[in-house]
Amino acid sequence: MVATRSIGALESSMDGAEIAVRAAQPADVAGMAALVQENVRAGHLLPRSAAEIAASLGDWVVALVNDQVVGIGSLLLMNPDLVEVRSLAVATEFRSYGLGALIVNELVAQARARRIKTVFALTRAVNFFVRLGFTITDKERFPEKVWRDCVKCPLVTCCDETAVVFEP
Ligand SMILES: CC(C)(COP(=O)(O)OP(=O)(O)OC[C@H]1O[C@@H](n2cnc3c(N)ncnc32)[C@H](O)[C@@H]1OP(=O)(O)O)[C@@H](O)C(=O)NCCC(=O)NCCS
């Protein structure tokens, strides 16, 4: 995988701020839900309520700056060998510092630890994923995704997202 900036390097570029990327905890849920909501409004993410986040908390990673949730990402299991990176977002004012990359790297590490063979995403941020070692692929490779989510999407016949895949 392509190396990304370390947390130490991020701290110096953020003027000594305290930065952490870790598994989500119950106290993070309100901040996570707010970040999801902000990105739903901007058209980047599908909705997920605070209750849904709390019920799947073990699948989420957060980035914190000075104890504030500023980044989120989750894994959504499609089948025992296939997991989707879902609900990935970094607060606007904290983008381009490398936090998104740290979140995805942590999610991929978690998928590896769970021995899940394939990690994929449907995204418009294609270059972001390619820089992290993902490759572009055909979304028809993921019928579970198409049948679970895409069929309900108004853009199903004119989808502007690209499938990217990482096979550890
Ligand atoms: C995608 C996102 C999570 C990246 O977070 P981040 O902390 O800025 O990521 P990093 O700092 O590690 O990497 C930034 C780089 O990713 C790439 N990138 C980010 N968003 C991109 C996009 N929409 N399209 C193409 N490349 C993108 C750029 O190369 C960028 O580098 P630059 O800032 O020098 O231009 C963030 O932009 C975001 O929250 N976007 C809105 C939500 C979203 O689109 N989520 C993806 C759903 S799968």
The ligand as an SDF file (V2000), in Angstrom:
LIG
                    3D

 48 50  0  0  0  0  0  0  0  0999 V2000
  -12.6380   11.6620    0.3520 C   0  0  0  0  0  0  0  0  0  0  0  0
  -12.2350   12.2540    1.7300 C   0  0  0  0  0  0  0  0  0  0  0  0
  -12.7000   11.3220    2.8380 C   0  0  0  0  0  0  0  0  0  0  0  0
  -10.6950   12.3500    1.7640 C   0  0  0  0  0  0  0  0  0  0  0  0
  -10.3260   12.8130    3.0680 O   0  0  0  0  0  0  0  0  0  0  0  0
   -8.9730   13.6440    3.3020 P   0  0  0  0  0  0  0  0  0  0  0  0
   -8.6800   13.6590    4.7440 O   0  0  0  0  0  0  0  0  0  0  0  0
   -9.0520   14.9290    2.5760 O   0  0  0  0  0  0  0  0  0  0  0  0
   -7.9530   12.6670    2.5240 O   0  0  0  0  0  0  0  0  0  0  0  0
   -6.3750   12.7830    2.4090 P   0  0  0  0  0  0  0  0  0  0  0  0
   -5.9000   14.0640    2.9880 O   0  0  0  0  0  0  0  0  0  0  0  0
   -5.8080   11.5090    2.9140 O   0  0  0  0  0  0  0  0  0  0  0  0
   -6.1820   12.7960    0.8360 O   0  0  0  0  0  0  0  0  0  0  0  0
   -6.5620   13.9510    0.0960 C   0  0  0  0  0  0  0  0  0  0  0  0
   -6.3560   13.6330   -1.3680 C   0  0  0  0  0  0  0  0  0  0  0  0
   -7.3560   12.7180   -1.8170 O   0  0  0  0  0  0  0  0  0  0  0  0
   -7.7460   13.0400   -3.1440 C   0  0  0  0  0  0  0  0  0  0  0  0
   -9.1850   13.3290   -3.1520 N   0  0  0  0  0  0  0  0  0  0  0  0
   -9.9680   13.7180   -2.1180 C   0  0  0  0  0  0  0  0  0  0  0  0
  -11.2490   13.8410   -2.5310 N   0  0  0  0  0  0  0  0  0  0  0  0
  -11.2640   13.5330   -3.8220 C   0  0  0  0  0  0  0  0  0  0  0  0
  -12.2860   13.4760   -4.8030 C   0  0  0  0  0  0  0  0  0  0  0  0
  -13.5680   13.7510   -4.5410 N   0  0  0  0  0  0  0  0  0  0  0  0
  -11.9270   13.1010   -6.0600 N   0  0  0  0  0  0  0  0  0  0  0  0
  -10.6510   12.7970   -6.3610 C   0  0  0  0  0  0  0  0  0  0  0  0
   -9.6220   12.8450   -5.4770 N   0  0  0  0  0  0  0  0  0  0  0  0
   -9.9450   13.2030   -4.2220 C   0  0  0  0  0  0  0  0  0  0  0  0
   -6.9520   14.2330   -3.5680 C   0  0  0  0  0  0  0  0  0  0  0  0
   -5.8150   13.7500   -4.2640 O   0  0  0  0  0  0  0  0  0  0  0  0
   -6.5000   14.8470   -2.2560 C   0  0  0  0  0  0  0  0  0  0  0  0
   -5.2710   15.4560   -2.3580 O   0  0  0  0  0  0  0  0  0  0  0  0
   -5.2070   17.0880   -2.3840 P   0  0  0  0  0  0  0  0  0  0  0  0
   -5.8940   17.5410   -1.1420 O   0  0  0  0  0  0  0  0  0  0  0  0
   -3.7390   17.3360   -2.3900 O   0  0  0  0  0  0  0  0  0  0  0  0
   -5.9120   17.4720   -3.6290 O   0  0  0  0  0  0  0  0  0  0  0  0
  -12.7870   13.6870    1.9120 C   0  0  0  0  0  0  0  0  0  0  0  0
  -12.4480   14.4700    0.7710 O   0  0  0  0  0  0  0  0  0  0  0  0
  -14.3050   13.7380    2.1110 C   0  0  0  0  0  0  0  0  0  0  0  0
  -14.7870   13.6460    3.2310 O   0  0  0  0  0  0  0  0  0  0  0  0
  -15.0510   13.9120    0.9980 N   0  0  0  0  0  0  0  0  0  0  0  0
  -16.5310   13.9690    1.0960 C   0  0  0  0  0  0  0  0  0  0  0  0
  -17.1170   12.6070    1.3870 C   0  0  0  0  0  0  0  0  0  0  0  0
  -16.7470   11.5910    0.3240 C   0  0  0  0  0  0  0  0  0  0  0  0
  -16.7250   11.8820   -0.8580 O   0  0  0  0  0  0  0  0  0  0  0  0
  -16.4720   10.3540    0.7870 N   0  0  0  0  0  0  0  0  0  0  0  0
  -16.0840    9.2560   -0.0820 C   0  0  0  0  0  0  0  0  0  0  0  0
  -17.2350    8.3170   -0.1760 C   0  0  0  0  0  0  0  0  0  0  0  0
  -16.6320    6.7190   -0.7140 S   0  0  0  0  0  0  0  0  0  0  0  0
  1  2  1  0
  2  3  1  0
  2  4  1  0
  2 36  1  0
  4  5  1  0
  5  6  1  0
  6  7  2  0
  6  8  1  0
  6  9  1  0
  9 10  1  0
 10 11  2  0
 10 12  1  0
 10 13  1  0
 13 14  1  0
 14 15  1  0
 15 16  1  0
 15 30  1  0
 16 17  1  0
 17 18  1  0
 17 28  1  0
 18 19  1  0
 18 27  1  0
 19 20  2  0
 20 21  1  0
 21 22  1  0
 21 27  2  0
 22 23  1  0
 22 24  2  0
 24 25  1  0
 25 26  2  0
 26 27  1  0
 28 29  1  0
 28 30  1  0
 30 31  1  0
 31 32  1  0
 32 33  2  0
 32 34  1  0
 32 35  1  0
 36 37  1  0
 36 38  1  0
 38 39  2  0
 38 40  1  0
 40 41  1  0
 41 42  1  0
 42 43  1  0
 43 44  2  0
 43 45  1  0
 45 46  1  0
 46 47  1  0
 47 48  1  0
M  END
$$$$
